[in-house]
Amino acid sequence: MFKGVPIDGTLSEYVAKMKQQGFISIGTENGVAILKGDFAAYKDCMIGVVTLKQKDLVSRITVIFPERDTWSTLAANYFDLKEMLTQKYGEPTEYIEEFDTYTEPSDDNSKMHQVKFDNCKYYTTYETERGTIQLSIEHEGVMSCYVMLAYFDKINSDIIRAKAIDDL
């Protein structure tokens, strides 16, 4: 479920449901629809709706929260969302929150530097009966740092996997 809507159906059907939830469609390319809107009390989030490659069946929703320029605001977003997810889904199945460096970065600037250069490993995973939810700190290049939340649907992925196994 994402915003109360089951992660299911074709891409166009799902995008229509998201528009009803107040999201604005930015466009669709290669089985991925991009929408923009407010999510979990955060304004102007980018939402990616992804289908399985073999079939027009929605299987993953990714939320990219607004970019942050400082470690303190980036980490605050991450831990705020983690707290809400834990309240809803219980304790995480797995989490790693560390910098992949010899010494722990000591200030805001050095921590952001580690994020930008791919030395920040912050992610939390929740396994549910319907799928997996993963929260993480991400970056694109050295200019864009943000928190990302991904919902992976188990049911549709299992359907495609069973079909693939039948083909073998």
N, C-alpha and C positions, 0 to 999 in steps of 0.2 A: 504494500500500500504506500502511496505517495500522495500527500494532501487529501487522504481519504479516498483516493481513486486506485483500484487494483492495477498493478503493473501487468497489463494484459491488452490484447487486441492489436490491431494494426497501428502503424505509426500515425496515419491520418486520423483514425478514431481517437487515439490517445491525445494527440495535439488538440483536437476539438474539445475534449474533456478538460484539458489544462487551460484552454482559453476561457471556458466557463468558470474556472477557478480564479480568473483575473490575470493570467499570464499573457504576454504579448509574443506572438510568433515572429522570430527574426528571420528564419529560413530553414530549409532542409537540403542536405547534401549527403550522398552516399549512405543512406539509411540512418542519418542522425538529424534530428530536429533540434533547433536551438530556440529557446524561449527566454523571456526576461520577465522578472517580477519579484515580489516580496515573498520571503520564505522564513519561517521560524523567527519572526520579528527583525529580520535583516532586510533592508531595502536593496533593490536593484541587483538581485542575484541572477546569474546565468544558469539556465537549466538545460542539460543535454538529455534528449530522449533517444536511446539507442536500441536498434532492432538486432535480432540474430541475423548473421550474414546469410544463412541458408533459407531464411523465411522472413516475411514481413510481420514479425511478432515482437512486440516490445519486451525487452529483457533487462534493461538497465536504465536507471535514472541517475544523472550526476548533477549535483548542485555545486556551482563555484560561487563562493561568497565574495563580497567586494574585496579588492586588493587592499593590502595594508602596507604602510611604509616603515613601521617600527615593530620590533619583536614584541614589545609589551602589548600592542593592540592585536597583533597576529595570534599570540599565545592566549590572550584573553578571549578572542573569538573561539579558538579551538577548545579551551577548557569550559567555556560557557556551553557550547554545543555538546561536549562530552557529558557534562553534568545532566543536561536535559535528556540525552539519549539513554544514559544510565538510569535515570528516573523512569523512563518509559519502558526500556527493554531489559533492565537488570544489569548486573555486572558484566563487563565486556568479556568476550571469549579470549581475547588476546590484545595486548597493547605494548608498544615500544615508544618511549619518549626519551630520546637521547641525541646527542650530537656525535657524529662519527669523526672525532678528532682526538689528538693525543691529550690535550688538556681541555677542560670545560671552558667554553667561551664565557667571559666574565661580565660583559656589558651588552647593552641593547644593540649597538652597531656591530659588534663581532658576532653576535648570534644571528643577526639578519644576513651578514656576510656568509655564514655557514649555510643558511637556507638557500641563498642565491646560487651557491656553488655546490649544491646537492650533498651537503654533509649533515643535513638535519633529518633525523628519522623519527617523526612523530606520527603515529597512526594508532587507531583503536578500531577493533573489529567486534561486531555483535552478530552472533549466529542465531537466527530464529527459524521456526519450522517453515516459514515461507521464503526464506532467503537470507542473504548476508548484507549487513550494513557496515560500511567502512568510512571512518572520519580520518582525515589526514591534513597535514600542512604540506603544501605544494608550491612550486614556482614554475614560471615559464621564462627562460633566460635569466638575466640578472635584474630585470626591471619589475617583474610582476610576481608578487608573493601573496598567497591566499590560502584559505581553508577550503577543502573540498569534502563533500559528503556524497557517497555513492550507495545506491540501493541495487542489489543484484537479485533478480527474481529466480527462485529455485525451480518453480513448477514449469515455466516455459523452457528453461535451460534443460531440464530433465526430459521434456518432450522431444526436443531436438536431438539430445544425446541418444535416447532410445531409438529414434528413427535412424540415426547414423549407425548404431549397432546392428539394427535390422539389415542395413545395406551390406554389412560385412559378410 
